[in-house]
Amino acid sequence: PSLAALGAMTAGVDLVAVAAPSSVVPTIRAYSPAIIVHPLPGDYLGEPAVEALTSIVERYDAVVFGMGIGREEDTMAAVPKIIDLIKAARKPFLVDADALHALPKTVGGVLTPHAGEFAAMAGFSPHPEPERGPKFEEEMQKRISDVAGLARSLGSVILLKGKYDVITDGEKYRLDGTGNPGMAVGGVGDVLSGVIGAFLSWGNDAFRATCAGSFVTGVSGDIAVADKGYHILATDVIEGIPKAFAKYWPGY
């Protein structure tokens, strides 16, 4: 959650907060004094946190949820209730990581799975990501079709992470080929979620925000690799975010 918060903040969100169990609050605060932290009851995210989250969610323009929450039985039972309260508050939202393993039948919002998480959500693996070649377009359409079908079923925008991110709301789609193998390191997906959350908080519709967040994060990773080589950290991608905006939106 700290990496997601820093990604959103570096993208330009004015005020970012993390709501997390009290047991990890000191660790999160250690990342940056600029992150507001709301302590939740318990050693891990569970049903007692739901009531506390209701008033917290009301204060913010968008919600990013799921990274680092773990898969305790009580946590998985709380996930649908937390999604329901976010929807009741009419806030745009993104669900990622552990929370993807406990989704209700109709979700909404933005979902950002990798292939394994997609399989857990859909009950089947997405069509393999093809290499560039004569059958690339034909094979990629099969992958897009898998993602689009699940997006329609869940009422969500889905970003399936890969060499080419597949982004679809079930009808229209985009492929994002920015990024590089150096970004296949822990935490980069959390940064991506934070950047998409930033675009959601500014009032962009879910599909547009997801496309923009994917592009900015990919360009940031390309900048990080150009600066440091392929041995980068998620924090290096965060450092590349202002350079990505400056490259494509001078004066932003």
N, C-alpha and C positions, 0 to 999 in steps of 0.2 A: 504493500500500500504506500510505503514511503516513496518508492520509485514512480508509481503512478502519480502521486501528488507532486513530485518534483517535475515530472514531465508536463503536467497541466500548468504548473506555475511558470515554468520556463517558456511554455508556449504563449503565455500572456494573461492567464487568469489572475484576476486581482486578489482573490482570497480563496485559499484552498485549505480544507480541513480533512482530517482523517478521524473516523470513529472506529475505535478498536478496543478489544478487551483491556482492562486496566493492567493486566500482567505484562503487556508489551508497550504500554504508553511511553516509558522512559527511553526505550530503544528507538521508537519512532521520533520522539522529540530530539534525539541526538543527531538525526540526519540533518535537520535544519531548524533554526529557531523561527523561521518564517512559516512553518507548518503549524496550524492550529490542530490540537488533538483533543477529541472528545472521548473520555474514558467510558467504556461500557462495562456493565457488571459481569463478573466471572473471569475465569482464566482462559476461556475460549469463547468464540461467538456462539451463543445459544439463544433459546427462546426468551430468557429474561432480558435480552438486549432489544427485542422487538419494540417494546413500549418506549424505551429510551430513544430508539432511532426515529420514532415517529415525529417527535418534536425537532430533532436534529435535521432531518430531511427537509422539513418545511423552510429552513433558513437558507437553502442553497439553490442554485439555478439548475444543476445537473448532478447526477449521482453515478459514480463508477464503483462497482461492487464485485467482490468475489476473490480477488487475489490474496493468497496467504491465509484464507480463513480456515483451512483444514477440512477434514471430512469426518469429524466426530458425529455420532448419530444425532445428537441434539442440534448440531450445526446444520446438518442436511435437512432436518425437520423445520428449521427456522427459515431456510432460504426462500421457499414459496411465500411465506408470510411477509418477509422483507420485500420481496418483489411486489406483492400486493399493496403494501403500504406506500412504496415509491409511486406506483401507478395511481393510487388513491390521491396522492399529493400532486398528481399531474406534472411530474418532473421527468424530463428526458433522462434516459439512463442507459448504462452499458453493463453487461454481465460477462465476467471472464473467469478463467481458472477453476478453482474448486467448486464454485457455485454452479458451473455448467453441468455438474453431475447430479443436481437436484432440482431441475427446472420443472415448473408446472406445465400442463399441456398447452396452454396459451401463454406466451411470455411477453411479446412486444419488445420494444427497445432494440439495442444493438448487442449481438453476441459475437465474441471473437475467439473461436476455438482453433487449436491446431488439429491435425488429422486424428489423433487419438481421442481428443475431447469430442470431436465431431462424431466419431464412431459411438462413443458413450451416449451422446444425445440422440442420434438417429437410429441406433441399433444395427448399423452397417458402416463399413469404411467407405470414404469417398473414392471415386475413381482415381487411380494413381496420377500424380502430376507428370505430364509428358515432357520430354526433352524437345528442344527445337528441331524440326525436321519436317518432312513432307506431310505427316499425319498430325502435326501439332494442333492445328485448329480443330480437327475432327475429335481428337482425344480430349482436348481441353473442354470442348462443348459438353462432353459426357460428365466431366468434373463439375462444370458450371450447373448442369442440370440437376446433379445430386444436391448441390448447395441450395439452388433455387427452390427445389421441392421441399426441403426442410424449412427454408425461410417462410414459404407460404403456409406450411403446417403450423409453425409457431407464431406467425404474425410478426416476425422480426426481420431486421436487417442482419445478415450474417457476413462476417469477414472470416473466411477460411485462410489461415496463414500458410504461406508456402513461398517457394521461389517467386511465384506470381500470386499475390493475394487475390482471392476471388471475393468480390463484394457484390451482394445482391439482396434485393428486397423481395425476391420471388418473381419479379417481372423484368425489371431492367437490371443490368449488371455492368461491372467494370473489372478489368484486370489491372493490377498495379505491379509493375516489374522493377520498381526501385528497390534498393537494398542489396545485400550481399551476404555471402556465407559467414562473414565475421559477426553478423548479428545473431547467429544461432547460439546465443549465450544467455544464461539465466538473467531474467529481469527486463530484457528488451520488450517482451510482450506486455509487461506492466507499464513501461513507458508509453508504448503504443496506446494502451487503454487510456492513460492520462491525457494524451494529446487529442484523441478522439473526444474525450470528455470535455476538453477545452472548447472544441468546435460546437459540441452540443450546448454548452452553457451560453454560447453567444446567439442561440436561437436558430441555428441551422437545422434543417430537417435531418433525420437520422441517416439517410443514404448519403447525402452530400457531406455531412460531418465525418462519416466513416471513410469515404473516399479521400477527403482532404487530410484526415489524420494519418491514414496509411501512407499517403504520398509524402507528407512532411517528415514522418518518422523514417521512412526509407531513405529520403535524401539526407537526413541527419546522420544515418548510419553510413551512407556513402562518404559523407564529409569526414566522419570520424576515422574511417579506414584510410582515406586519402591522407589524413594527418598523422596517423599512428600505425598503419598497417592492420593486418587482420587480427591482432591480439588486443581486442578492445573489450571494454566493460559496458554495461548498461549506462553507467554514468557518463561515459564518453559520448554515447548517443544523445543524452540529455544536453551535453555541452554543444552538440552540433545543431540543436534546434534553432537558436537565434541566427546561425549562419544560413540555415535552410530558408528561413523566412527572408533574410536579407538578399539571398540569391534570386528568389522568384518574386518577392514583393518588396522591392527597395523602399525604404522609408517606413516599413511597418513597425 
